[in-house]
């Protein structure tokens, strides 16, 4: 795992209510680099699929999005529809505000959400999510 220690400062009055982490080897998503391997619409929104498939590196983007969704699941300790959580990865960015559906934010009293993304030289993707309320 590449993230051994990290500091993320929030300039907000909100309180950390949940945190989750997930990691995957990017190669696991390589099947999506081919015509016959379309990403699952139960995991990714159509907007995410279109976005990631347009990138030079769709495989890493899909892996980041999956890890974010899994980390949210772990933070909430409750199942949810993965397509209601969206993140749009870019190589040059490590900290994201990502989108959770308003219904989820209301249900879990989430005011803000952040994700910290790290891609190791060995091809591992690590995503940590912070949910603030």
Secondary structure, 3 states (H helix, E strand, C coil): CCCCCCCCCCCCCCCEEEEEEEEEEHHHHHHHHCCCCCCCCCCCCHHHHHHHHCCCCHHHHHHHHHHHHHHHHHHHCCCCCHHHEECCCCCCCCEEECEECHHHHHHHCCCEEEEEEEECCCCEEEEEEEEEC
